[in-house]
Amino acid sequence: MIPTDYALSHSDLDAITTLIRLRYGYDFTNYARASFRRRIQYCMGLAAIDSPQELLFQLTNDPAFFTWLVQSITVNVTEMFRDPPFYATLREKILPRLASYPVIKIWHAGCSTGEEVYSMAILLHEAGLLERCRIYATDLNPANLEKARQGILPLAPMKDYTVNYRQAGGSRAFSAYYTARYDHVIIHKSIRDSILFAQHNLVTDQVFNEFQLVCCRNVLIYFNKELQNQVIRLFHNSLAPLGYLAIGLKESLLYTDLQAQFEVVSAAANIYRRTR
Amino acid sequence: MSHPYPPQIVVIGGSAGSVRVVIGMLETGIFPLSVPVIMVLHRPKNVVSELDIVLSRPDLAVREPVDKEPLLPGGLYLAPQNYHLLVDEGVFNLDTSEPVNFSRPAIDVTFESVADAYAGRALGILLSGANQDGSWGLTRIISRGGIGIVQRPDTADYADMPRSALATNPDALALSPLQIIDYLNNTFVVTNRP
């Protein structure tokens, strides 16, 4: 149930982000305010916290509370082969071009609990490229990364994921990629081992390698324009010349300063390429 | 209830049985209004929907906004599938967090966000539907000084959503689709004509 009573003011939000930044080093200052406010209010409802003052008190005095908050505040909703047409385009248009590189380096930024990066690894496997790939999957949330590393997913949504996989052009037996036991599945070891999971905060951390493909879908929507510019610049600096950038279907480079540094490869799948 | 200022935004929520009403409204020729209009209509996810094309007319485009797109006066915007749609500082913000009321987009989420951003300058309209989404959001709009309109249940193909909204919001106006069109016409087209 969503609480009805409070609407946090701008100054409440400023006080909360300032405290978190100074006390814990996570910088939410330039997160998109509308969704950030909603997440904070959602967490306050879960924790039965009635006022911004009480929230500030908890944050000041209880690091375990902050750990819980950062886990709950970040949106961890994901699925395998989310937006099947995107994966179909990746399979048909992008992977054949990546195949020309002796070593293919891929950065999946904001990987959450790993469903989408596992989807990408399956495509690479089917294209015969996985052995030549170095896939780095990063998230700011350590709890997400731990889950992603384990590769254990609930069984229930696998039926939907199978449909997604087929819509994305998959023609093999999807069940060959995992082993089901009780109400969970574990992703096959060869897929799991192809991905290196590491903590990286897009707001505060820097370039760490040079990539042929950066995939960051439905993460930028949580940032304001200023932070979007900063992060797109980080991606630009992380891409090899002519490297690919994939963003969410409803995200756009149109409202950023770096629009001219990229050319559109697929407008429908929202895939761009760094111009030299 | 008298409101000293005309609303600066209209947000329309609907579920089962609402598309017919929306098409009827769009056919009257009162659009574009002098303010942005946002529509949140429940749709299945992960199937290709062309509702924006269905709703668009030769002289009247209905767009699914992308993240950070500015809201323009006269714009007709449809919440995209599989995202919540929020607004702040004159631009759209998309959000992929958990469904609310089993829905993404959820009407409650957009209504709340519009209430936060526009306070007393928001007009929320809730149409036909078979669940409770929108009731809470309408409360939020009205409690911040905005106006709430609900499709009269006896004119709705599915009356649950309007009924629920009227039960929780005694201050909302219950209007038939034709009365809603008149209301918009009087509020925007007439009052804003030079």
Interface residues (C-beta under 8 A of the other chain):
Chain A: I2 T4 A7 A32 R33 A34 S35 R37 R38 R39 Y42 V75 V77 D83 P84 P85 D160 V163 N164 Q167 N218 L220 I221 Y222 K225 Q228 G248 K250 E251 S252 L254 Y255
Chain B: N46 V48 E64 P65 V66 D67 K68 E69 P80 Y83 H84 L86 V87 D88 E89 V91 N93 L94 D95 T96 S97 E98 V100 D108 V109 E112 S113 A115 D116 A117 W136 T139 R140 R144
